[in-house]
Amino acid sequence: MEGTNFTYVIKQLELALRPYFEEVCAQAGMTIAQFTALTVLERRPGITSSELARRSFVRAQTMAQTMDPLLDAGLVRRERDPDHARRLLLFLTDEGVAAVHRTAPRLAELERLLTTGFAEEETAALADYLRRARRTLESHTLAEFRAGATDLVP
């Protein structure tokens, strides 16, 4: 396993993928951050802005700036939390759902481009490997890693 340098390869992939993903989002009239926020809300309706920020990999201040155009465009709505009156929960509107779904064909096209030359089984295996790697990282804490827990086992 020595010499695989996965972090470098994954970063290279992200850098190569980003301009294509930016183009898909731009064609839909939004940024990557806005699209990410919409897709998170599609999967997890009724979360707070701070939880949305965490799940979108941005800071709360950045999420506030990301949300303003989505709220103004009527893609997202806020509702008071019935259990905690001070909390505002976020939901996609029908227009927000439609905006996410309009990007689906272009995203599918991008994923086909990304996996060109892969057999169907290889594509499925790659997706599985990436999910497993993510779950492994999520099953531990950064504090464990900082403490030198190099024998991390899920």
N, C-alpha and C positions, 0 to 999 in steps of 0.2 A: 504494500500500500504506500510505501515511501515514494515520494517524488510525483504523486498524482497532482498536487497543487490545485485541488478542487476550487478553493476560494478564488484563485486567479482566473480559472477557466469560467467559473460562474459569473464573475464580474465582466469578463470579456463578452460573454453571451448577453448579459444585461445591456452592455454598451452597444452591441450590434443590434439588439432588438429594439432599443429605445426609440430611434428615429422612426421606425416603422409603426410602433405603437403610438407615437406622437401624431403621425400622419392619420392613422385610423381615428383617433380622438378629434383631431382638427377637422376632419371631414364631417364629423358629427357635431361640430361647433363647440367643442369643449377641450379642456386640458386633460392631461393624464390624471392629475389630482382630482379634478371634478368627476371624471369617469370612474375612478377608483371609489370615490365617495358614494356615487350612485350605485355601484355594484355591491358595495358593502351594505348599503341600506336596503337593497333588494334582498339580500340574504339575511339581514338582521334588522328588520323594521322596528322602530320604537326605541332606538338607542339614543344616548345623549351625544352631544357634540364632542365632548372629551373622549368618550368611548370610540366614537367614529374616528377621531384623530388617531388614537392608538391603533385601531384596526387598519387605518390608511397609511400608517408609517410616517405621520407628520406631527408637528407640535400643535397644541390647541390654538395658538394664535394663527398659525398657517391655515388650520381648518376653518376658522372664522372667516378668513379672506376667501377661501375656496367656496364656502357655503353661500355667501352673499349673492353671486350671480345665479346660483342654482335656485335660491329662494325667489329672486327677482324674476327669473324665467318661469316660475311656477312648476319646477321639476321636483321640488322638495317642499314639504310643509312642516311646521312646528306645531306641537300640541302640548299642553300642560300635562304633566304626569299626574294622574288622579290620586296617586299615593303620596306624592311629594310635590306640593304645589309650586315650589321654586324651580323644579327641574323641567326643562323643555325636552321633549322627545321628538326625534326626527323620523319622517316617513316619506317615501316616494309618493308623488302624485301619479295619476294615470299617465300624465305627460312624461314624468320621469321614467316610468316603466317603459313607455314607448321609446324614449331616447336610448335607453340601454338596449332594447331589442333591435333598434335600427342599426346598431353597431355590430350585431351578431354576425351577419354575413362577411363583413370585412375582417373581423377578428378570426373567423373560421378560415378565411383565405390566408391570413397571416400565419396561423398555426399550421396550415398545410405547407406554406413556404418554409417555415421553420423546420418541419420534419420531412422535407423532400429527401428522398433517398433512404428513408427509414421504412422497414417493413412494418405492417400494422402491429405486429407483436412487439417490435422494438419501440414504437411510439407509446404503446400501452405500458411497456416496462419502464421507459424513461419517465413517464408521468408518475408511475408508482414509486420509482427510486427517489424522485424529487419530493414527493409527498412524505415518504418515509424519512428522508433527511430533515425536512421541516419539522415533522413530529418529534424527531429525536432532539432537535435543538429546543423545541417548545417544552419538552418534558424536563428540562433542566433550567437552572437559573444562571444568569451572568455572574452572580456572586459565587456560585460553585466553580465556575470556570476561572474566575479571578483567583480563587483560593487554590488553584492548581489541581482541581479534581479531574485529572486527565484520564482516570479510569471510569469515566462516566458510562453507566450502563442504564438504559431505560427500564 
